[in-house]
Amino acid sequence: MVKIVLSSGHGLYVRGASGIIDEVDEARKVTDMVAKYLKDLGVETVVYHDDVSQSQSENLDRIVDFHNSQGSHDLDLSVHFNAFVCSDRQHSSREGLRRGGSRATNSQDDGGESLFLRKVLSVRWPK
């Protein structure tokens, strides 16, 4: 069975920015939604939301430590948003890092490998 470990960016006390969206609230919603869809498809999922960290450094350490403590699994996915107000959509961004084998690449052009997740979750930009 495929096992995917998911986490949301930032934490309950390390809030991140709030602009167009609240980074923490939205990342948690998306993480839980993706986990639900994956479970419905028979994928074993493990979800982590940091509810204890008091600093950015502690938050990052906890997220990485959680992913690394999950034993053998097929994919790590950490959902993170950058909330900022910008009137020009050309300056909006989404980034991702995917690891396949021994190399990491930017997920904006992944040759179709993350098509599954794009089908599970369609991202809608604010108008």
BELRA-V946227 format. One record per backbone hydrogen bond with DSSP energy under -0.5 kcal/mol. NH is the residue of the N-H (numbers start at 1). CO is the residue of the C=O. E is the energy in kcal/mol with one decimal. If there is no record, write none. Layout:
nh:NH co:CO e:E
nh:NH co:CO e:E
//
This chain:
nh:4 co:44 e:-2.7
nh:5 co:75 e:-2.7
nh:6 co:4 e:-0.5
nh:6 co:46 e:-3.4
nh:7 co:77 e:-2.0
nh:8 co:48 e:-1.8
nh:9 co:79 e:-2.9
nh:11 co:14 e:-2.2
nh:12 co:50 e:-2.7
nh:15 co:13 e:-0.6
nh:19 co:21 e:-2.4
nh:23 co:17 e:-2.2
nh:23 co:21 e:-0.7
nh:24 co:15 e:-0.7
nh:26 co:22 e:-2.4
nh:27 co:23 e:-2.0
nh:28 co:24 e:-2.3
nh:29 co:25 e:-2.0
nh:30 co:26 e:-2.6
nh:31 co:27 e:-2.6
nh:32 co:28 e:-2.4
nh:33 co:29 e:-2.3
nh:34 co:30 e:-3.0
nh:35 co:31 e:-2.3
nh:36 co:32 e:-2.1
nh:37 co:33 e:-2.4
nh:38 co:34 e:-2.6
nh:39 co:35 e:-2.6
nh:40 co:36 e:-2.5
nh:41 co:37 e:-1.1
nh:42 co:39 e:-1.9
nh:43 co:38 e:-2.6
nh:44 co:2 e:-2.3
nh:46 co:4 e:-1.9
nh:48 co:6 e:-1.7
nh:51 co:49 e:-0.7
nh:59 co:55 e:-2.5
nh:60 co:56 e:-2.6
nh:61 co:57 e:-2.3
nh:62 co:58 e:-2.7
nh:63 co:59 e:-2.4
nh:64 co:60 e:-2.4
nh:65 co:61 e:-2.9
nh:66 co:62 e:-2.5
nh:67 co:63 e:-2.2
nh:68 co:64 e:-2.6
nh:69 co:65 e:-1.4
nh:69 co:66 e:-0.6
nh:70 co:67 e:-1.2
nh:74 co:3 e:-2.6
nh:75 co:3 e:-1.2
nh:77 co:5 e:-2.8
nh:79 co:7 e:-3.0
nh:79 co:77 e:-0.5
nh:83 co:81 e:-0.6
nh:84 co:82 e:-0.7
nh:86 co:84 e:-0.6
nh:89 co:87 e:-0.7
nh:91 co:88 e:-2.4
nh:92 co:89 e:-1.6
nh:98 co:105 e:-2.2
nh:100 co:98 e:-0.6
nh:100 co:103 e:-2.4
nh:103 co:100 e:-1.6
nh:105 co:98 e:-2.2
nh:107 co:96 e:-1.5
nh:109 co:106 e:-1.0
nh:110 co:107 e:-0.6
nh:113 co:110 e:-1.5
nh:115 co:112 e:-1.8
nh:118 co:114 e:-2.0
nh:119 co:115 e:-2.2
nh:120 co:116 e:-1.9
nh:121 co:117 e:-2.3
nh:123 co:121 e:-0.6
nh:125 co:123 e:-0.5
//
